[in-house]
Each structure stands twice: as C-alpha cells, then as structure tokens.
Amino acid sequence: MLTKERLIRLCRARDQLRDTDGALSIDEIASDAALSRYHFIRQFKAVFGETPVQYRTRMRLDCAKRLLVEENHSITDICMMVGFSSLGSFSALFSQRFGRPPSAFRKALTGSGESLSPGCITLMNAAQTHNSQILRSDDPTEPVEIG
C-alpha cells in the first residue's frame, strides 16, 4: 500500500531525476527516498508508469528535441549536453521515440519553417515587433501610419 509519505518521497525522487541531470545515481536517489534500490524501482514504476531510468532517458530526449530546434549546436554536442556518452545510442533512442533520427528531425522542422512555439507565442512576438516599430518614430507627436 502506498502511503502519502511514500508518494511524497517518490515525487521528490522524480524531481531529482529530472533536475540533477545524472549527477545522482539511482541508488543515491533511492536512498534519499528511504527505499532499497529495487523497491524504489518497483514503486516508481507503479506510480509513474515507467522506471526511473526510462523517465530520465525520456527527459533527456525531450531536452535534446528542444535543443535541436532552438540551438545551433552540433548533434554530437547536444548528445553530450543531455548526458549521453554514445552518439549511436542517442540516435537510436531518439529515432525510437520521435520516429526519425536527430538530423532528420532538425532538418524537417527548421527546413520547413515549422516551429515548436505555440501559435499564441508567435502572435505575441509578432505584435511586440509591430509595436516596437511604431515607437521608433523620432517625433512622438507625429501621427504614425500603421499598415
């Protein structure tokens, strides 16, 4: 039976897995949650639907996906930045999760102009750019033609 206290410990452990980026081992996180390694893994999977390693890997791949679109680093650099030591395993896991290798993923999104930003963010950026152009007039009393 899962107690409230144990659920809180598991949630804290999940946060550590996400935030420490591999600095803490599963054994250290399990110890911090006051559980044995194998009991921690079983409880974590029962609550969150995936093992701690699967969760950490998914977080790293999601971070890599974001970096591939938003940053101009090489795929090897991104692989290392998110904590993988092998480009081959990174590419295989990335392909398995997102349906295409990292290079094809980047090319498809950046080549077509598609953005991961939600439409509302794009509209806010466009409105801000438009407003800043209006404020650039030298004479504040001068009427500004919009459009």
Buried (B, 14 or more C-beta within 10 A) or exposed (E): EEEEEBEEBBEEBBEBBBEEBEEBEBEEBBBBBEBEBEEBBEBBBEBBEEBBEEBBBBBBBBBBBEBBBEEEEEBEEBBBBBBBEEBEEBBEBBBEBBEEBBEBBBEEBBEEEEEEEEEEEEEEEEEEEEEEEEEEEEEEEEEEEEE
